[in-house]
Amino acid sequence: MRIEDMPAGPTMDEMVADVVMGWHAVTVAPGMSVWADADGEHVGYWVFDRPRRSMHSVWAPSQDIAAAWQVVEELRYRFQWGMHTWIDGLQYVDLIDPASNDSWANADDSMPLAICRVALRACGVTEVPD
């Protein structure tokens, strides 16, 4: 499946955590994990192997704009960002790598999803197994 076709949700969120943020899941109890950085430090968010029905903070950048802005912050020194809303209501995000002049763009119904898709593509992920 192409990244452009991947829906918002836990699978995309986990891919963004791993590829873009450099986090990994650390199991703390059966069916429950936390996101940790490269040093193994808990970054403040939970990962659940079962449906999300907890009041704990679950990191969901493909659906939550606050979490999506963390993705922007993570990549802000690597890429130049452009974001705007088209007249038809689509949320448009583009990234430019100033070192290579490579660029990536994405338009979606939601800004969080557009941010995640373009960030994954800029980090080299274009497809995921179906």
C-alpha positions in Angstrom: 0.0 0.0 0.0 1.3 3.5 -0.8 1.7 5.9 2.1 -0.8 8.2 0.3 -3.4 5.5 0.6 -2.7 4.5 4.2 -5.5 5.6 6.6 -5.1 7.5 9.8 -4.9 5.3 12.8 -2.7 3.2 15.1 -0.6 1.6 12.3 0.4 5.0 10.8 0.9 6.4 14.3 3.3 3.6 15.1 5.2 4.0 11.8 5.6 7.8 12.5 6.8 7.1 16.0 9.4 4.6 14.8 10.6 6.2 11.5 10.2 9.9 12.1 10.5 10.3 15.9 13.0 7.5 16.5 10.9 6.0 19.3 10.4 2.3 20.1 7.7 0.6 22.1 8.7 -0.8 25.5 6.3 -3.3 27.1 5.4 -2.4 30.7 2.5 -4.9 31.2 0.7 -7.5 29.1 -1.0 -5.6 26.3 0.5 -2.2 27.3 3.6 -0.5 26.2 5.1 3.0 26.4 7.0 4.9 23.7 10.7 5.4 24.6 13.4 7.4 22.9 16.8 6.0 21.8 18.1 6.2 25.4 15.2 4.1 26.6 13.5 7.1 28.4 9.7 7.1 28.4 8.5 10.0 26.3 5.2 10.3 28.0 2.9 8.4 25.7 1.3 4.9 25.8 0.9 2.3 23.1 -1.9 -0.2 23.5 -2.1 -3.6 21.8 -5.9 -3.7 22.3 -8.5 -1.1 21.3 -7.9 2.3 22.8 -10.2 2.6 25.7 -7.9 4.1 28.3 -7.7 7.6 29.8 -3.9 7.5 29.5 -2.2 9.7 26.9 -2.0 7.8 23.6 0.1 9.5 20.9 -1.9 9.7 17.7 -0.3 12.1 15.3 -2.4 11.1 12.3 -5.5 12.1 14.1 -4.5 14.7 16.7 -3.1 18.1 15.7 -1.1 18.5 18.9 0.8 15.2 18.3 1.2 16.1 14.6 2.9 19.4 15.6 5.5 17.3 17.5 6.3 15.6 14.1 6.8 19.1 12.6 9.0 20.1 15.6 11.1 16.9 15.2 11.8 17.7 11.5 11.9 21.5 11.6 15.7 21.8 11.2 15.9 19.1 8.5 13.2 20.5 6.2 11.5 23.7 5.2 7.8 23.3 5.8 4.8 24.9 4.0 1.2 24.4 5.1 -2.0 25.9 3.9 -5.7 25.2 3.2 -6.7 25.1 -0.4 -9.9 26.8 -1.6 -11.6 23.3 -1.8 -10.8 22.7 1.9 -8.0 20.3 1.5 -5.1 20.7 3.9 -1.8 21.0 2.0 1.7 20.3 3.4 4.9 20.5 1.5 8.5 19.8 2.6 11.8 20.9 1.0 15.2 19.5 1.8 17.4 22.6 1.5 20.5 20.4 1.2 19.3 18.4 -1.8 16.4 20.5 -3.0 14.2 17.3 -2.9 10.6 18.0 -2.1 7.5 16.2 -1.0 3.9 17.3 -0.9 0.6 16.0 0.3 -3.0 17.2 0.4 -5.6 15.6 2.7 -8.9 16.3 4.5 -7.1 16.7 7.8 -3.9 18.5 8.6 -2.6 15.8 11.0 -2.9 13.1 8.3 -1.2 15.4 5.7 1.7 16.1 8.1 2.2 12.4 8.8 2.1 11.2 5.2 4.5 13.9 4.0 6.9 13.3 6.9 7.0 9.6 6.3 7.7 10.1 2.6 10.4 12.6 3.4 12.0 10.0 5.7 12.1 7.5 2.9 8.9 5.5 3.4 6.8 5.3 0.3 5.0 2.0 0.7 4.0 -0.4 3.5 3.1 -4.1 3.2 -0.7 -4.7 2.7 
